[in-house]
Amino acid sequence: MDVTSFNPSGMQAIHRADEGLTRTAAQVARVTAQADPRSEEMNTAVIQSLSYEQQGHAGVRVVRAVDEMTGTLLNIRS
């Protein structure tokens, strides 16, 4: 069974976090190459990265919870 069809909310959270981290990494690289690395844009990108990291962790916790619940239900039914 495809895990993305079974648990779309957890997988979507992980996917959005991955996309956000990719964007902020590119932003950090661009700011570092152009100007002062202590700029407001750099600070914003770092804070957004931390937020996306937490979003990814939350998505993983959702996937794990669904996995455990499914295992429990299968054990009860067997």
Buried (B, 14 or more C-beta within 10 A) or exposed (E): EEEEEEBEEBBEBBBBBBEBBEBBEEBBEEBEEEEEEEEEBBEBBBEBBEBBBEBBEBBBEBBEEBBEEEEEEEEEEE
